[in-house]
Amino acid sequence: MQFTTKTTLKHVFNAIDKKKKKDVRLYKIRKIQKHTICANAKEQKDLDYFYHSCRWVMHAIIHQQKKDEVKLTSFVPLYSKHLKKIIGNNYKAVIDHLVCKKIIICNGKFSSSAHKAYKFKFNPKFKNEDPKFYTLKEKKLVKKIENYEEEKLVRLKERAKPLVFTLSWLLNKPGLNMDKDQASDFVNTLERKMYQELSGYYMTANERSTFIHDKISSYKEFLERWDKRKHEFNIDDSGERLYNCLTEAPSVLRNFITYQGNTLVGLDIKNSQPFHFNALLRDSFWTDNIKTSHLSLFKTSTTLYDEVKSVIPIIREIIQVKSSTKKLAKEKILEILNRSYAEGIIKQDNIVPNINMFPKNPRTLINKEIQTANFPELTVNGKLYKFILTHFPKLLPKNSGNDDLFSSRAQAKQSFLHMMYHNPEEMRSKAKKVFFIFFNLFPKEAAIMMLLKNNYYKNFPRILQRVEAYVILRKVAEEVRKINPEIPFFTIHDSILTTEEHIETLRNTIAKVYSKYLALVPELKETIYNDHNAMLEMREYITRKADEKKFEKKITEPHPLQKFLKK
């Protein structure tokens, strides 16, 4: 594929411009009639505008539910900055009216300090109706929505500029395509295969039927919309992650997507988010010198840099802490944190209240693997989750009722990631228990995580996502382009895909770029996307979900004569 920045950027911008819709269409629940919405709203100066503003709020709830892939009965947030842009300062009156009319329900939970917004859902009596679209005609509201959508497209163009090489492959025609016949055949036979797999667990017929039906339905729905969505993309505001047809596709169905008929091969970065945490452990990451060649937060996001600026001097001081034992390191770090709290720099919630709350097991104290455990080394080798599964349970008090936190590798991974992303101001959270163990074993990393959550807990995961996006979508992509602009380049967040003939070139390029920007090379997992891998992923999915729902696996005893039948 011929690549020039100017022509490809124009191609990308044209694709973004096509996102602009001719009409403003809103979701509508037909059971909710105009007279129901407008009852007791006669005091409104412009009743028609008020009515359609109510419709837009209801549309926003449904849109968020669709986006989050949840049901109509699930609570979702509404964001004030979006509401103000569309409805204006009167948005609170609109929401209060809908709540008062019992059309929508509020969860009643709000915290400005924790950045926790109210959440809303529809009255359960409307849960059985599938929302339909209608075309909005109210001119004033239409104009506001169009202006708001135009602003979003302008911001998307700005975010797209550095990713033009990656985006060009998504827009290339003929490019990515799905063998829909093969995928449909697989889905049609999947119900029987899923039933066979689930028969190995103790679960009711209804649980099994729901488990299978929901998944099969989502696969068929995706196949129906593939042709319309295969060239679409978006880049989110917070983490600058790229969303495309590959990220949207269910993992099983990705195995039927090819590039110009060629099989795709992916290189996944093992324990990606913890691995990218290593960038935050380098003093150079916290400099605001734009001229430096080092990877820095200031270069990836000046907005996030300003958000956490107050704690950066503390982070840089903690990075410099060196000691012969973890106990001494922990004591020094706690001194720094307590001093920062006394100076009013960090919140009380971000002080570890009792870091020695878990009794030590004598066997744990002499375990050399724990005493010498090195966070960067574990993440580089892709062994972090295995380490957590093996050693974190030993630091849980007996009979604590938290055995499910590390019951399997998948559960250990989920518990650790939940700890990384959770809000420390939530009083009752199992993530706090995981964090205490993490602080005991890795005090420097835990303290930095805690500090970055000081103003807003989502700043920490956003920084990790920015680092991932910056290195993969910009720097790895740029290096691939320099080597050979004809190498297909696609991404699924922390995974980079190409065709089989280019996989070794891509592997070497990833190593080269990460060595330059993080001084570390990640462990990579290779995935060949084909029907065999689809079956493996289906079985892995069933095992993971069965573990999450705590379905007990049946124990099957081998037949007494089986050992004589073996060759």
Secondary structure, DSSP 8 states (H G I E B T S, - for coil): ----HHHHHHHHHHHHHTTS-SS-EEEE-TTS-HHHHHTT-TT-SSHHHHHHHHHHHHHHHHHHHHHTT--TTS-EE--HHHHHHHT-TTHHHHHHHHHHTTSEEE----BTTTTB--EEEE-GGGTTS--EEEE---HHHHHHHHHHHHHHHHHHHHHHGGGHHHHHHHH-SS-EEE-HHHHHHHHHHHHHHHHHHHTTEE--HHHHHHHHHHHHHHHHHHHHHHHHHTT-EEE-TTT--EEEHHHHS-TTGGGGEEETTEEEEEEEETTHHHHHGGGGGSGGGG---TT-SS--HHHH-HHHHHHTGGGHHHHHHHHT---SSHHHHHHHHHHHHHHHHHTTSS-GGGS-S-TT-S---HHHHT-HHHHT--HHHHHHTT-HHHHHHHHGGGGS-TT-S-GGGGSSHHHHHHHHHHHHHS-TT-SS-HHHHHHHHHHHH-HHHHHHHHHHTSS-TTHHHHHHHHHHHIIIIIIIHHHHHHH-TTS--EEETTEEEEEGGGHHHHHHHHHHHHHHHTS----EEEEE-SHHHHHHHHHHHHHHHHHHTT-EE------TTHHHH--
